[in-house]
Amino acid sequence: MFLTALLICVYILLHKYHVALLQKNNAVNKRYSLKKEIDAQQEGQHRANSKIIELSTILDNITSLVFYT
């Protein structure tokens, strides 16, 4: 009887440990995917800012050309 109760307790503890490991793994995977998504958004913002600067420079050059002619 005592051995059966001990085995049940060990099983319950191992099951809880397994569930905790699964939750931790899911949290790590979610964190990794969110980090990838944020990095992709930041890269897109960087490219957009570069294009804005490039277009602003072109517009300034056109304005200067029109003004001087």
mmCIF file as Biopython writes it, N, C-alpha, C and O atoms, coordinates in Angstrom:
data_model
#
loop_
_atom_site.group_PDB
_atom_site.id
_atom_site.type_symbol
_atom_site.label_atom_id
_atom_site.label_alt_id
_atom_site.label_comp_id
_atom_site.label_asym_id
_atom_site.label_entity_id
_atom_site.label_seq_id
_atom_site.pdbx_PDB_ins_code
_atom_site.Cartn_x
_atom_site.Cartn_y
_atom_site.Cartn_z
_atom_site.occupancy
_atom_site.B_iso_or_equiv
_atom_site.auth_seq_id
_atom_site.auth_asym_id
_atom_site.pdbx_PDB_model_num
ATOM 1   N N  . MET A ? 1  ? 0.828  -1.198 0.000   1.0 0.0 1  A 1 
ATOM 2   C CA . MET A ? 1  ? 0.000  0.000  0.000   1.0 0.0 1  A 1 
ATOM 3   C C  . MET A ? 1  ? 0.868  1.255  0.000   1.0 0.0 1  A 1 
ATOM 4   O O  . MET A ? 1  ? 0.636  2.184  -0.774  1.0 0.0 1  A 1 
ATOM 5   N N  . PHE A ? 2  ? 1.861  1.270  0.871   1.0 0.0 2  A 1 
ATOM 6   C CA . PHE A ? 2  ? 2.759  2.426  0.960   1.0 0.0 2  A 1 
ATOM 7   C C  . PHE A ? 2  ? 3.502  2.619  -0.362  1.0 0.0 2  A 1 
ATOM 8   O O  . PHE A ? 2  ? 3.660  3.745  -0.834  1.0 0.0 2  A 1 
ATOM 9   N N  . LEU A ? 3  ? 3.952  1.524  -0.949  1.0 0.0 3  A 1 
ATOM 10  C CA . LEU A ? 3  ? 4.675  1.593  -2.216  1.0 0.0 3  A 1 
ATOM 11  C C  . LEU A ? 3  ? 3.778  2.138  -3.328  1.0 0.0 3  A 1 
ATOM 12  O O  . LEU A ? 3  ? 4.246  2.909  -4.166  1.0 0.0 3  A 1 
ATOM 13  N N  . THR A ? 4  ? 2.532  1.765  -3.351  1.0 0.0 4  A 1 
ATOM 14  C CA . THR A ? 4  ? 1.584  2.269  -4.349  1.0 0.0 4  A 1 
ATOM 15  C C  . THR A ? 4  ? 1.382  3.766  -4.182  1.0 0.0 4  A 1 
ATOM 16  O O  . THR A ? 4  ? 1.367  4.503  -5.168  1.0 0.0 4  A 1 
ATOM 17  N N  . ALA A ? 5  ? 1.225  4.221  -2.950  1.0 0.0 5  A 1 
ATOM 18  C CA . ALA A ? 5  ? 1.057  5.653  -2.691  1.0 0.0 5  A 1 
ATOM 19  C C  . ALA A ? 5  ? 2.311  6.418  -3.095  1.0 0.0 5  A 1 
ATOM 20  O O  . ALA A ? 5  ? 2.221  7.512  -3.653  1.0 0.0 5  A 1 
ATOM 21  N N  . LEU A ? 6  ? 3.472  5.850  -2.817  1.0 0.0 6  A 1 
ATOM 22  C CA . LEU A ? 6  ? 4.730  6.494  -3.195  1.0 0.0 6  A 1 
ATOM 23  C C  . LEU A ? 6  ? 4.848  6.593  -4.710  1.0 0.0 6  A 1 
ATOM 24  O O  . LEU A ? 6  ? 5.271  7.625  -5.231  1.0 0.0 6  A 1 
ATOM 25  N N  . LEU A ? 7  ? 4.483  5.540  -5.418  1.0 0.0 7  A 1 
ATOM 26  C CA . LEU A ? 7  ? 4.531  5.573  -6.877  1.0 0.0 7  A 1 
ATOM 27  C C  . LEU A ? 7  ? 3.560  6.598  -7.454  1.0 0.0 7  A 1 
ATOM 28  O O  . LEU A ? 7  ? 3.875  7.272  -8.434  1.0 0.0 7  A 1 
ATOM 29  N N  . ILE A ? 8  ? 2.401  6.713  -6.857  1.0 0.0 8  A 1 
ATOM 30  C CA . ILE A ? 8  ? 1.423  7.714  -7.311  1.0 0.0 8  A 1 
ATOM 31  C C  . ILE A ? 8  ? 1.972  9.117  -7.091  1.0 0.0 8  A 1 
ATOM 32  O O  . ILE A ? 8  ? 1.840  9.976  -7.963  1.0 0.0 8  A 1 
ATOM 33  N N  . CYS A ? 9  ? 2.583  9.357  -5.941  1.0 0.0 9  A 1 
ATOM 34  C CA . CYS A ? 9  ? 3.171  10.679 -5.662  1.0 0.0 9  A 1 
ATOM 35  C C  . CYS A ? 9  ? 4.299  10.997 -6.635  1.0 0.0 9  A 1 
ATOM 36  O O  . CYS A ? 9  ? 4.382  12.118 -7.135  1.0 0.0 9  A 1 
ATOM 37  N N  . VAL A ? 10 ? 5.154  10.042 -6.907  1.0 0.0 10 A 1 
ATOM 38  C CA . VAL A ? 10 ? 6.249  10.251 -7.870  1.0 0.0 10 A 1 
ATOM 39  C C  . VAL A ? 10 ? 5.683  10.538 -9.252  1.0 0.0 10 A 1 
ATOM 40  O O  . VAL A ? 10 ? 6.178  11.421 -9.953  1.0 0.0 10 A 1 
ATOM 41  N N  . TYR A ? 11 ? 4.648  9.801  -9.652  1.0 0.0 11 A 1 
ATOM 42  C CA . TYR A ? 11 ? 4.023  10.031 -10.953 1.0 0.0 11 A 1 
ATOM 43  C C  . TYR A ? 11 ? 3.448  11.443 -11.035 1.0 0.0 11 A 1 
ATOM 44  O O  . TYR A ? 11 ? 3.625  12.128 -12.042 1.0 0.0 11 A 1 
ATOM 45  N N  . ILE A ? 12 ? 2.770  11.875 -9.990  1.0 0.0 12 A 1 
ATOM 46  C CA . ILE A ? 12 ? 2.172  13.218 -9.981  1.0 0.0 12 A 1 
ATOM 47  C C  . ILE A ? 12 ? 3.259  14.280 -10.066 1.0 0.0 12 A 1 
ATOM 48  O O  . ILE A ? 12 ? 3.114  15.247 -10.814 1.0 0.0 12 A 1 
ATOM 49  N N  . LEU A ? 13 ? 4.338  14.119 -9.320  1.0 0.0 13 A 1 
ATOM 50  C CA . LEU A ? 13 ? 5.433  15.089 -9.361  1.0 0.0 13 A 1 
ATOM 51  C C  . LEU A ? 13 ? 6.099  15.126 -10.736 1.0 0.0 13 A 1 
ATOM 52  O O  . LEU A ? 13 ? 6.395  16.200 -11.258 1.0 0.0 13 A 1 
ATOM 53  N N  . LEU A ? 14 ? 6.328  13.967 -11.309 1.0 0.0 14 A 1 
ATOM 54  C CA . LEU A ? 14 ? 6.926  13.925 -12.645 1.0 0.0 14 A 1 
ATOM 55  C C  . LEU A ? 14 ? 6.006  14.542 -13.691 1.0 0.0 14 A 1 
ATOM 56  O O  . LEU A ? 14 ? 6.466  15.226 -14.606 1.0 0.0 14 A 1 
ATOM 57  N N  . HIS A ? 15 ? 4.711  14.300 -13.554 1.0 0.0 15 A 1 
ATOM 58  C CA . HIS A ? 15 ? 3.754  14.893 -14.489 1.0 0.0 15 A 1 
ATOM 59  C C  . HIS A ? 15 ? 3.759  16.423 -14.373 1.0 0.0 15 A 1 
ATOM 60  O O  . HIS A ? 15 ? 3.755  17.125 -15.385 1.0 0.0 15 A 1 
ATOM 61  N N  . LYS A ? 16 ? 3.769  16.934 -13.142 1.0 0.0 16 A 1 
ATOM 62  C CA . LYS A ? 16 ? 3.813  18.390 -12.952 1.0 0.0 16 A 1 
ATOM 63  C C  . LYS A ? 16 ? 5.111  18.973 -13.512 1.0 0.0 16 A 1 
ATOM 64  O O  . LYS A ? 16 ? 5.103  20.049 -14.110 1.0 0.0 16 A 1 
ATOM 65  N N  . TYR A ? 17 ? 6.216  18.266 -13.320 1.0 0.0 17 A 1 
ATOM 66  C CA . TYR A ? 17 ? 7.494  18.719 -13.856 1.0 0.0 17 A 1 
ATOM 67  C C  . TYR A ? 17 ? 7.455  18.740 -15.383 1.0 0.0 17 A 1 
ATOM 68  O O  . TYR A ? 17 ? 7.964  19.671 -16.007 1.0 0.0 17 A 1 
ATOM 69  N N  . HIS A ? 18 ? 6.859  17.725 -15.976 1.0 0.0 18 A 1 
ATOM 70  C CA . HIS A ? 18 ? 6.733  17.652 -17.428 1.0 0.0 18 A 1 
ATOM 71  C C  . HIS A ? 18 ? 5.884  18.810 -17.959 1.0 0.0 18 A 1 
ATOM 72  O O  . HIS A ? 18 ? 6.241  19.438 -18.956 1.0 0.0 18 A 1 
ATOM 73  N N  . VAL A ? 19 ? 4.784  19.086 -17.305 1.0 0.0 19 A 1 
ATOM 74  C CA . VAL A ? 19 ? 3.914  20.199 -17.717 1.0 0.0 19 A 1 
ATOM 75  C C  . VAL A ? 19 ? 4.666  21.522 -17.600 1.0 0.0 19 A 1 
ATOM 76  O O  . VAL A ? 19 ? 4.556  22.376 -18.480 1.0 0.0 19 A 1 
ATOM 77  N N  . ALA A ? 20 ? 5.423  21.696 -16.527 1.0 0.0 20 A 1 
ATOM 78  C CA . ALA A ? 20 ? 6.197  22.923 -16.344 1.0 0.0 20 A 1 
ATOM 79  C C  . ALA A ? 20 ? 7.247  23.073 -17.442 1.0 0.0 20 A 1 
ATOM 80  O O  . ALA A ? 20 ? 7.459  24.174 -17.949 1.0 0.0 20 A 1 
ATOM 81  N N  . LEU A ? 21 ? 7.898  21.983 -17.807 1.0 0.0 21 A 1 
ATOM 82  C CA . LEU A ? 21 ? 8.883  22.045 -18.897 1.0 0.0 21 A 1 
ATOM 83  C C  . LEU A ? 21 ? 8.225  22.400 -20.226 1.0 0.0 21 A 1 
ATOM 84  O O  . LEU A ? 21 ? 8.779  23.177 -21.004 1.0 0.0 21 A 1 
ATOM 85  N N  . LEU A ? 22 ? 7.055  21.841 -20.489 1.0 0.0 22 A 1 
ATOM 86  C CA . LEU A ? 22 ? 6.338  22.171 -21.724 1.0 0.0 22 A 1 
ATOM 87  C C  . LEU A ? 22 ? 5.952  23.649 -21.761 1.0 0.0 22 A 1 
ATOM 88  O O  . LEU A ? 22 ? 6.080  24.296 -22.801 1.0 0.0 22 A 1 
ATOM 89  N N  . GLN A ? 23 ? 5.482  24.183 -20.639 1.0 0.0 23 A 1 
ATOM 90  C CA . GLN A ? 23 ? 5.117  25.592 -20.577 1.0 0.0 23 A 1 
ATOM 91  C C  . GLN A ? 23 ? 6.334  26.486 -20.793 1.0 0.0 23 A 1 
ATOM 92  O O  . GLN A ? 23 ? 6.252  27.504 -21.481 1.0 0.0 23 A 1 
ATOM 93  N N  . LYS A ? 24 ? 7.457  26.100 -20.200 1.0 0.0 24 A 1 
ATOM 94  C CA . LYS A ? 24 ? 8.685  26.877 -20.383 1.0 0.0 24 A 1 
ATOM 95  C C  . LYS A ? 24 ? 9.118  26.836 -21.842 1.0 0.0 24 A 1 
ATOM 96  O O  . LYS A ? 24 ? 9.512  27.859 -22.403 1.0 0.0 24 A 1 
ATOM 97  N N  . ASN A ? 25 ? 9.048  25.675 -22.453 1.0 0.0 25 A 1 
ATOM 98  C CA . ASN A ? 25 ? 9.423  25.537 -23.855 1.0 0.0 25 A 1 
ATOM 99  C C  . ASN A ? 25 ? 8.525  26.387 -24.745 1.0 0.0 25 A 1 
ATOM 100 O O  . ASN A ? 25 ? 9.010  27.039 -25.670 1.0 0.0 25 A 1 
ATOM 101 N N  . ASN A ? 26 ? 7.240  26.386 -24.478 1.0 0.0 26 A 1 
ATOM 102 C CA . ASN A ? 26 ? 6.311  27.210 -25.252 1.0 0.0 26 A 1 
ATOM 103 C C  . ASN A ? 26 ? 6.615  28.688 -25.081 1.0 0.0 26 A 1 
ATOM 104 O O  . ASN A ? 26 ? 6.551  29.450 -26.046 1.0 0.0 26 A 1 
ATOM 105 N N  . ALA A ? 27 ? 6.947  29.104 -23.863 1.0 0.0 27 A 1 
ATOM 106 C CA . ALA A ? 27 ? 7.274  30.508 -23.613 1.0 0.0 27 A 1 
ATOM 107 C C  . ALA A ? 27 ? 8.546  30.911 -24.356 1.0 0.0 27 A 1 
ATOM 108 O O  . ALA A ? 27 ? 8.621  32.002 -24.920 1.0 0.0 27 A 1 
ATOM 109 N N  . VAL A ? 28 ? 9.537  30.032 -24.354 1.0 0.0 28 A 1 
ATOM 110 C CA . VAL A ? 28 ? 10.787 30.329 -25.069 1.0 0.0 28 A 1 
ATOM 111 C C  . VAL A ? 28 ? 10.529 30.425 -26.574 1.0 0.0 28 A 1 
ATOM 112 O O  . VAL A ? 28 ? 11.046 31.323 -27.238 1.0 0.0 28 A 1 
ATOM 113 N N  . ASN A ? 29 ? 9.739  29.512 -27.102 1.0 0.0 29 A 1 
ATOM 114 C CA . ASN A ? 29 ? 9.424  29.551 -28.536 1.0 0.0 29 A 1 
ATOM 115 C C  . ASN A ? 29 ? 8.646  30.806 -28.900 1.0 0.0 29 A 1 
ATOM 116 O O  . ASN A ? 29 ? 8.901  31.416 -29.938 1.0 0.0 29 A 1 
ATOM 117 N N  . LYS A ? 30 ? 7.705  31.192 -28.060 1.0 0.0 30 A 1 
ATOM 118 C CA . LYS A ? 30 ? 6.923  32.404 -28.324 1.0 0.0 30 A 1 
ATOM 119 C C  . LYS A ? 30 ? 7.819  33.630 -28.273 1.0 0.0 30 A 1 
ATOM 120 O O  . LYS A ? 30 ? 7.702  34.528 -29.107 1.0 0.0 30 A 1 
ATOM 121 N N  . ARG A ? 31 ? 8.716  33.667 -27.289 1.0 0.0 31 A 1 
ATOM 122 C CA . ARG A ? 31 ? 9.645  34.796 -27.171 1.0 0.0 31 A 1 
ATOM 123 C C  . ARG A ? 31 ? 10.527 34.884 -28.413 1.0 0.0 31 A 1 
ATOM 124 O O  . ARG A ? 31 ? 10.759 35.973 -28.937 1.0 0.0 31 A 1 
ATOM 125 N N  . TYR A ? 32 ? 11.020 33.735 -28.884 1.0 0.0 32 A 1 
ATOM 126 C CA . TYR A ? 32 ? 11.863 33.707 -30.065 1.0 0.0 32 A 1 
ATOM 127 C C  . TYR A ? 32 ? 11.107 34.212 -31.295 1.0 0.0 32 A 1 
ATOM 128 O O  . TYR A ? 32 ? 11.645 34.996 -32.076 1.0 0.0 32 A 1 
ATOM 129 N N  . SER A ? 33 ? 9.864  33.764 -31.466 1.0 0.0 33 A 1 
ATOM 130 C CA . SER A ? 33 ? 9.094  34.196 -32.637 1.0 0.0 33 A 1 
ATOM 131 C C  . SER A ? 33 ? 8.746  35.682 -32.552 1.0 0.0 33 A 1 
ATOM 132 O O  . SER A ? 33 ? 8.744  36.373 -33.570 1.0 0.0 33 A 1 
ATOM 133 N N  . LEU A ? 34 ? 8.452  36.176 -31.356 1.0 0.0 34 A 1 
ATOM 134 C CA . LEU A ? 34 ? 8.182  37.603 -31.206 1.0 0.0 34 A 1 
ATOM 135 C C  . LEU A ? 34 ? 9.426  38.432 -31.496 1.0 0.0 34 A 1 
ATOM 136 O O  . LEU A ? 34 ? 9.335  39.500 -32.102 1.0 0.0 34 A 1 
ATOM 137 N N  . LYS A ? 35 ? 10.590 37.945 -31.065 1.0 0.0 35 A 1 
ATOM 138 C CA . LYS A ? 35 ? 11.832 38.661 -31.335 1.0 0.0 35 A 1 
ATOM 139 C C  . LYS A ? 35 ? 12.102 38.713 -32.833 1.0 0.0 35 A 1 
ATOM 140 O O  . LYS A ? 35 ? 12.530 39.745 -33.351 1.0 0.0 35 A 1 
ATOM 141 N N  . LYS A ? 36 ? 11.853 37.597 -33.539 1.0 0.0 36 A 1 
ATOM 142 C CA . LYS A ? 36 ? 12.034 37.589 -34.986 1.0 0.0 36 A 1 
ATOM 143 C C  . LYS A ? 36 ? 11.087 38.577 -35.658 1.0 0.0 36 A 1 
ATOM 144 O O  . LYS A ? 36 ? 11.471 39.278 -36.594 1.0 0.0 36 A 1 
ATOM 145 N N  . GLU A ? 37 ? 9.848  38.628 -35.174 1.0 0.0 37 A 1 
ATOM 146 C CA . GLU A ? 37 ? 8.862  39.544 -35.749 1.0 0.0 37 A 1 
ATOM 147 C C  . GLU A ? 37 ? 9.264  41.001 -35.515 1.0 0.0 37 A 1 
ATOM 148 O O  . GLU A ? 37 ? 9.156  41.830 -36.419 1.0 0.0 37 A 1 
ATOM 149 N N  . ILE A ? 38 ? 9.724  41.308 -34.311 1.0 0.0 38 A 1 
ATOM 150 C CA . ILE A ? 38 ? 10.166 42.669 -34.001 1.0 0.0 38 A 1 
ATOM 151 C C  . ILE A ? 38 ? 11.373 43.050 -34.847 1.0 0.0 38 A 1 
ATOM 152 O O  . ILE A ? 38 ? 11.446 44.167 -35.360 1.0 0.0 38 A 1 
ATOM 153 N N  . ASP A ? 39 ? 12.326 42.122 -34.997 1.0 0.0 39 A 1 
ATOM 154 C CA . ASP A ? 39 ? 13.495 42.396 -35.826 1.0 0.0 39 A 1 
ATOM 155 C C  . ASP A ? 39 ? 13.100 42.673 -37.272 1.0 0.0 39 A 1 
ATOM 156 O O  . ASP A ? 39 ? 13.662 43.561 -37.912 1.0 0.0 39 A 1 
ATOM 157 N N  . ALA A ? 40 ? 12.142 41.920 -37.784 1.0 0.0 40 A 1 
ATOM 158 C CA . ALA A ? 40 ? 11.680 42.128 -39.159 1.0 0.0 40 A 1 
ATOM 159 C C  . ALA A ? 40 ? 11.001 43.492 -39.301 1.0 0.0 40 A 1 
ATOM 160 O O  . ALA A ? 40 ? 11.198 44.186 -40.299 1.0 0.0 40 A 1 
ATOM 161 N N  . GLN A ? 41 ? 10.201 43.874 -38.298 1.0 0.0 41 A 1 
ATOM 162 C CA . GLN A ? 41 ? 9.543  45.185 -38.338 1.0 0.0 41 A 1 
ATOM 163 C C  . GLN A ? 41 ? 10.574 46.312 -38.272 1.0 0.0 41 A 1 
ATOM 164 O O  . GLN A ? 41 ? 10.444 47.314 -38.975 1.0 0.0 41 A 1 
ATOM 165 N N  . GLN A ? 42 ? 11.589 46.153 -37.436 1.0 0.0 42 A 1 
ATOM 166 C CA . GLN A ? 42 ? 12.625 47.185 -37.332 1.0 0.0 42 A 1 
ATOM 167 C C  . GLN A ? 42 ? 13.411 47.298 -38.631 1.0 0.0 42 A 1 
ATOM 168 O O  . GLN A ? 42 ? 13.776 48.399 -39.043 1.0 0.0 42 A 1 
ATOM 169 N N  . GLU A ? 43 ? 13.674 46.173 -39.273 1.0 0.0 43 A 1 
ATOM 170 C CA . GLU A ? 43 ? 14.367 46.201 -40.560 1.0 0.0 43 A 1 
ATOM 171 C C  . GLU A ? 43 ? 13.518 46.921 -41.600 1.0 0.0 43 A 1 
ATOM 172 O O  . GLU A ? 43 ? 14.037 47.708 -42.391 1.0 0.0 43 A 1 
ATOM 173 N N  . GLY A ? 44 ? 12.218 46.657 -41.601 1.0 0.0 44 A 1 
ATOM 174 C CA . GLY A ? 44 ? 11.318 47.344 -42.521 1.0 0.0 44 A 1 
ATOM 175 C C  . GLY A ? 44 ? 11.274 48.844 -42.262 1.0 0.0 44 A 1 
ATOM 176 O O  . GLY A ? 44 ? 11.259 49.638 -43.203 1.0 0.0 44 A 1 
ATOM 177 N N  . GLN A ? 45 ? 11.252 49.230 -41.003 1.0 0.0 45 A 1 
ATOM 178 C CA . GLN A ? 45 ? 11.267 50.652 -40.657 1.0 0.0 45 A 1 
ATOM 179 C C  . GLN A ? 45 ? 12.570 51.303 -41.096 1.0 0.0 45 A 1 
ATOM 180 O O  . GLN A ? 45 ? 12.571 52.437 -41.577 1.0 0.0 45 A 1 
ATOM 181 N N  . HIS A ? 46 ? 13.674 50.591 -40.933 1.0 0.0 46 A 1 
ATOM 182 C CA . HIS A ? 46 ? 14.970 51.122 -41.343 1.0 0.0 46 A 1 
ATOM 183 C C  . HIS A ? 46 ? 15.007 51.344 -42.851 1.0 0.0 46 A 1 
ATOM 184 O O  . HIS A ? 46 ? 15.491 52.374 -43.322 1.0 0.0 46 A 1 
ATOM 185 N N  . ARG A ? 47 ? 14.488 50.362 -43.616 1.0 0.0 47 A 1 
ATOM 186 C CA . ARG A ? 47 ? 14.438 50.518 -45.074 1.0 0.0 47 A 1 
ATOM 187 C C  . ARG A ? 47 ? 13.532 51.676 -45.474 1.0 0.0 47 A 1 
ATOM 188 O O  . ARG A ? 47 ? 13.855 52.431 -46.391 1.0 0.0 47 A 1 
ATOM 189 N N  . ALA A ? 48 ? 12.397 51.817 -44.787 1.0 0.0 48 A 1 
ATOM 190 C CA . ALA A ? 48 ? 11.474 52.913 -45.098 1.0 0.0 48 A 1 
ATOM 191 C C  . ALA A ? 48 ? 12.126 54.258 -44.791 1.0 0.0 48 A 1 
ATOM 192 O O  . ALA A ? 48 ? 11.993 55.201 -45.571 1.0 0.0 48 A 1 
ATOM 193 N N  . ASN A ? 49 ? 12.821 54.354 -43.676 1.0 0.0 49 A 1 
ATOM 194 C CA . ASN A ? 49 ? 13.506 55.606 -43.332 1.0 0.0 49 A 1 
ATOM 195 C C  . ASN A ? 49 ? 14.588 55.935 -44.351 1.0 0.0 49 A 1 
ATOM 196 O O  . ASN A ? 49 ? 14.775 57.101 -44.702 1.0 0.0 49 A 1 
ATOM 197 N N  . SER A ? 50 ? 15.302 54.922 -44.829 1.0 0.0 50 A 1 
ATOM 198 C CA . SER A ? 50 ? 16.330 55.145 -45.847 1.0 0.0 50 A 1 
ATOM 199 C C  . SER A ? 50 ? 15.706 55.676 -47.130 1.0 0.0 50 A 1 
ATOM 200 O O  . SER A ? 50 ? 16.247 56.585 -47.760 1.0 0.0 50 A 1 
ATOM 201 N N  . LYS A ? 51 ? 14.566 55.107 -47.516 1.0 0.0 51 A 1 
ATOM 202 C CA . LYS A ? 51 ? 13.876 55.574 -48.732 1.0 0.0 51 A 1 
ATOM 203 C C  . LYS A ? 51 ? 13.375 57.006 -48.558 1.0 0.0 51 A 1 
ATOM 204 O O  . LYS A ? 51 ? 13.437 57.799 -49.497 1.0 0.0 51 A 1 
ATOM 205 N N  . ILE A ? 52 ? 12.884 57.342 -47.374 1.0 0.0 52 A 1 
ATOM 206 C CA . ILE A ? 52 ? 12.409 58.708 -47.118 1.0 0.0 52 A 1 
ATOM 207 C C  . ILE A ? 52 ? 13.563 59.692 -47.244 1.0 0.0 52 A 1 
ATOM 208 O O  . ILE A ? 52 ? 13.410 60.759 -47.838 1.0 0.0 52 A 1 
ATOM 209 N N  . ILE A ? 53 ? 14.707 59.341 -46.691 1.0 0.0 53 A 1 
ATOM 210 C CA . ILE A ? 53 ? 15.880 60.217 -46.783 1.0 0.0 53 A 1 
ATOM 211 C C  . ILE A ? 53 ? 16.316 60.358 -48.237 1.0 0.0 53 A 1 
ATOM 212 O O  . ILE A ? 53 ? 16.656 61.453 -48.684 1.0 0.0 53 A 1 
ATOM 213 N N  . GLU A ? 54 ? 16.306 59.253 -48.972 1.0 0.0 54 A 1 
ATOM 214 C CA . GLU A ? 54 ? 16.696 59.282 -50.381 1.0 0.0 54 A 1 
ATOM 215 C C  . GLU A ? 54 ? 15.740 60.163 -51.183 1.0 0.0 54 A 1 
ATOM 216 O O  . GLU A ? 54 ? 16.181 60.981 -51.991 1.0 0.0 54 A 1 
ATOM 217 N N  . LEU A ? 55 ? 14.441 60.000 -50.966 1.0 0.0 55 A 1 
ATOM 218 C CA . LEU A ? 55 ? 13.456 60.818 -51.691 1.0 0.0 55 A 1 
ATOM 219 C C  . LEU A ? 55 ? 13.544 62.282 -51.290 1.0 0.0 55 A 1 
ATOM 220 O O  . LEU A ? 55 ? 13.364 63.166 -52.127 1.0 0.0 55 A 1 
ATOM 221 N N  . SER A ? 56 ? 13.817 62.544 -50.033 1.0 0.0 56 A 1 
ATOM 222 C CA . SER A ? 56 ? 13.971 63.922 -49.570 1.0 0.0 56 A 1 
ATOM 223 C C  . SER A ? 56 ? 15.175 64.578 -50.235 1.0 0.0 56 A 1 
ATOM 224 O O  . SER A ? 56 ? 15.117 65.744 -50.623 1.0 0.0 56 A 1 
ATOM 225 N N  . THR A ? 57 ? 16.258 63.831 -50.363 1.0 0.0 57 A 1 
ATOM 226 C CA . THR A ? 57 ? 17.453 64.364 -51.030 1.0 0.0 57 A 1 
ATOM 227 C C  . THR A ? 57 ? 17.173 64.654 -52.502 1.0 0.0 57 A 1 
ATOM 228 O O  . THR A ? 57 ? 17.595 65.686 -53.024 1.0 0.0 57 A 1 
ATOM 229 N N  . ILE A ? 58 ? 16.468 63.755 -53.165 1.0 0.0 58 A 1 
ATOM 230 C CA . ILE A ? 58 ? 16.113 63.969 -54.574 1.0 0.0 58 A 1 
ATOM 231 C C  . ILE A ? 58 ? 15.223 65.196 -54.707 1.0 0.0 58 A 1 
ATOM 232 O O  . ILE A ? 58 ? 15.419 66.006 -55.613 1.0 0.0 58 A 1 
ATOM 233 N N  . LEU A ? 59 ? 14.254 65.343 -53.820 1.0 0.0 59 A 1 
ATOM 234 C CA . LEU A ? 59 ? 13.363 66.502 -53.869 1.0 0.0 59 A 1 
ATOM 235 C C  . LEU A ? 59 ? 14.135 67.790 -53.628 1.0 0.0 59 A 1 
ATOM 236 O O  . LEU A ? 59 ? 13.875 68.793 -54.293 1.0 0.0 59 A 1 
ATOM 237 N N  . ASP A ? 60 ? 15.071 67.786 -52.700 1.0 0.0 60 A 1 
ATOM 238 C CA . ASP A ? 60 ? 15.902 68.969 -52.449 1.0 0.0 60 A 1 
ATOM 239 C C  . ASP A ? 60 ? 16.742 69.310 -53.671 1.0 0.0 60 A 1 
ATOM 240 O O  . ASP A ? 60 ? 16.895 70.484 -54.011 1.0 0.0 60 A 1 
ATOM 241 N N  . ASN A ? 61 ? 17.282 68.304 -54.329 1.0 0.0 61 A 1 
ATOM 242 C CA . ASN A ? 61 ? 18.087 68.546 -55.533 1.0 0.0 61 A 1 
ATOM 243 C C  . ASN A ? 61 ? 17.234 69.120 -56.653 1.0 0.0 61 A 1 
ATOM 244 O O  . ASN A ? 61 ? 17.671 70.020 -57.369 1.0 0.0 61 A 1 
ATOM 245 N N  . ILE A ? 62 ? 16.021 68.607 -56.808 1.0 0.0 62 A 1 
ATOM 246 C CA . ILE A ? 62 ? 15.120 69.129 -57.843 1.0 0.0 62 A 1 
ATOM 247 C C  . ILE A ? 62 ? 14.736 70.560 -57.521 1.0 0.0 62 A 1 
ATOM 248 O O  . ILE A ? 62 ? 14.699 71.408 -58.413 1.0 0.0 62 A 1 
ATOM 249 N N  . THR A ? 63 ? 14.450 70.838 -56.258 1.0 0.0 63 A 1 
ATOM 250 C CA . THR A ? 63 ? 14.083 72.196 -55.843 1.0 0.0 63 A 1 
ATOM 251 C C  . THR A ? 63 ? 15.235 73.164 -56.098 1.0 0.0 63 A 1 
ATOM 252 O O  . THR A ? 63 ? 15.021 74.274 -56.585 1.0 0.0 63 A 1 
ATOM 253 N N  . SER A ? 64 ? 16.438 72.747 -55.773 1.0 0.0 64 A 1 
ATOM 254 C CA . SER A ? 64 ? 17.613 73.589 -56.009 1.0 0.0 64 A 1 
ATOM 255 C C  . SER A ? 64 ? 17.815 73.826 -57.492 1.0 0.0 64 A 1 
ATOM 256 O O  . SER A ? 64 ? 18.131 74.942 -57.906 1.0 0.0 64 A 1 
ATOM 257 N N  . LEU A ? 65 ? 17.636 72.788 -58.299 1.0 0.0 65 A 1 
ATOM 258 C CA . LEU A ? 65 ? 17.803 72.913 -59.745 1.0 0.0 65 A 1 
ATOM 259 C C  . LEU A ? 65 ? 16.782 73.887 -60.336 1.0 0.0 65 A 1 
ATOM 260 O O  . LEU A ? 65 ? 17.131 74.721 -61.172 1.0 0.0 65 A 1 
ATOM 261 N N  . VAL A ? 66 ? 15.522 73.782 -59.905 1.0 0.0 66 A 1 
ATOM 262 C CA . VAL A ? 66 ? 14.468 74.677 -60.389 1.0 0.0 66 A 1 
ATOM 263 C C  . VAL A ? 66 ? 14.736 76.100 -59.923 1.0 0.0 66 A 1 
ATOM 264 O O  . VAL A ? 66 ? 14.539 77.049 -60.682 1.0 0.0 66 A 1 
ATOM 265 N N  . PHE A ? 67 ? 15.181 76.256 -58.688 1.0 0.0 67 A 1 
ATOM 266 C CA . PHE A ? 67 ? 15.415 77.591 -58.142 1.0 0.0 67 A 1 
ATOM 267 C C  . PHE A ? 67 ? 16.560 78.310 -58.869 1.0 0.0 67 A 1 
ATOM 268 O O  . PHE A ? 67 ? 16.476 79.511 -59.125 1.0 0.0 67 A 1 
ATOM 269 N N  . TYR A ? 68 ? 17.631 77.572 -59.200 1.0 0.0 68 A 1 
ATOM 270 C CA . TYR A ? 68 ? 18.796 78.187 -59.834 1.0 0.0 68 A 1 
ATOM 271 C C  . TYR A ? 68 ? 18.655 78.381 -61.321 1.0 0.0 68 A 1 
ATOM 272 O O  . TYR A ? 68 ? 19.435 79.118 -61.925 1.0 0.0 68 A 1 
ATOM 273 N N  . THR A ? 69 ? 17.657 77.724 -61.938 1.0 0.0 69 A 1 
ATOM 274 C CA . THR A ? 69 ? 17.463 77.926 -63.387 1.0 0.0 69 A 1 
ATOM 275 C C  . THR A ? 69 ? 16.311 78.834 -63.601 1.0 0.0 69 A 1 
ATOM 276 O O  . THR A ? 69 ? 15.970 79.140 -64.743 1.0 0.0 69 A 1 
#
